[in-house]
Amino acid sequence: MTIAELLQKTKLIKGYQENGQINEAIALCQQLLINEDEATRKWARQLLFTELFIDNIKVC
């Protein structure tokens, strides 16, 4: 994945998040968890397990 593609995906994730499309943001983040770049994987993990996951979990 090129830097340009990575930047595009991160912007798309943030856009999904801002528009309430959480499932789409999570799915794209999950794709980044297997990226070859450690910084990218770390960013995706932090986003998934903080902003996206925790803020949007529904507890019954």
HUWOTA-V329275 format. One record per residue. N is the residue number from 0. RES is the residue in three letters. SS is DSSP state (2 for helix, 1 for strand, 0 for the rest). OMEGA is omega in whole degrees, -180 to 180 (NA if undefined). Layout:
# HUWOTA-V329275
n,res,ss,omega
N,RES,SS,OMEGA
N,RES,SS,OMEGA
This chain:
# HUWOTA-V329275
n,res,ss,omega
0,MET,0,180
1,THR,0,178
2,ILE,2,180
3,ALA,2,179
4,GLU,2,179
5,LEU,2,178
6,LEU,2,178
7,GLN,2,-180
8,LYS,2,180
9,THR,2,177
10,LYS,2,179
11,LEU,2,177
12,ILE,2,179
13,LYS,2,178
14,GLY,2,176
15,TYR,2,-178
16,GLN,2,-179
17,GLU,2,-179
18,ASN,0,178
19,GLY,0,179
20,GLN,0,-172
21,ILE,2,-180
22,ASN,2,178
23,GLU,2,179
24,ALA,2,-180
25,ILE,2,-180
26,ALA,2,179
27,LEU,2,176
28,CYS,2,-180
29,GLN,2,176
30,GLN,2,-178
31,LEU,2,179
32,LEU,0,179
33,ILE,0,178
34,ASN,0,-179
35,GLU,0,-178
36,ASP,0,-178
37,GLU,2,-179
38,ALA,2,178
39,THR,2,178
40,ARG,2,180
41,LYS,2,180
42,TRP,2,-179
43,ALA,2,178
44,ARG,2,-178
45,GLN,2,-180
46,LEU,2,-179
47,LEU,2,-173
48,PHE,2,173
49,THR,2,-173
50,GLU,2,-174
51,LEU,2,-173
52,PHE,2,-174
53,ILE,2,-178
54,ASP,2,-175
55,ASN,2,178
56,ILE,0,-180
57,LYS,0,179
58,VAL,0,-178
59,CYS,0,NA
